[in-house]
C-alpha cells in the first residue's frame, strides 16, 4: 500500500498538543495495539501478516472464536 493512502496515514498519525486533565482517553490506536499485544503481535508484524491474506484470515477466525 502506498504511504499516502489514508489507512496507512491514520495508523501512523499522532495528534499534537495537550489534552485537558481528567480520565485518560482511550484511543483507537491504543485499543488496536493492546489487542495485538494480547495475540503476541506488534503493529509492524500485524501489517506484514495482513499482507498474507490466508494467514490474516486464519488469525481473524481464531480471534473471533475466543
TAGI-V303781 format. One record per residue. N is the residue number from 0. RES is the residue in three letters. BURIAL is b if it has 24 or more other ideal C-beta (glycine too) atoms within 12 Angstrom, else e. D_FIRST is the distance of its C-alpha to the first C-alpha in whole Angstrom. Layout:
n-><N/N>
res-><RES/RES>
burial-><BURIAL/BURIAL>
d_first-><D_FIRST/D_FIRST>
This chain:
n-><0/1/2/3/4/5/6/7/8/9/10/11/12/13/14/15/16/17/18/19/20/21/22/23/24/25/26/27/28/29/30/31/32/33/34/35/36/37/38/39/40/41/42/43/44/45/46/47/48/49/50/51/52/53/54/55/56/57/58/59/60/61/62/63/64/65>
res-><UNK/UNK/UNK/UNK/UNK/UNK/UNK/UNK/UNK/UNK/UNK/UNK/UNK/UNK/UNK/UNK/UNK/UNK/UNK/UNK/UNK/UNK/UNK/UNK/UNK/UNK/UNK/UNK/UNK/UNK/UNK/UNK/UNK/UNK/UNK/UNK/UNK/UNK/UNK/UNK/UNK/UNK/UNK/UNK/UNK/UNK/UNK/UNK/UNK/UNK/UNK/UNK/UNK/UNK/UNK/UNK/UNK/UNK/UNK/UNK/UNK/UNK/UNK/UNK/UNK/UNK>
burial-><e/e/e/e/e/e/e/e/e/e/e/e/e/e/e/e/e/e/e/e/e/e/e/e/e/e/e/e/e/e/e/e/e/e/e/e/e/e/e/e/e/e/e/e/e/b/e/e/e/b/e/e/e/e/e/e/e/e/b/e/e/e/e/e/e/e>
d_first-><0/4/6/8/7/10/9/8/11/13/12/14/16/20/23/25/29/31/32/36/37/38/36/32/29/27/24/21/19/22/23/19/20/24/23/20/23/26/24/24/20/18/15/14/15/14/10/11/14/11/9/13/14/18/18/16/18/21/21/20/24/25/25/26/29/30>
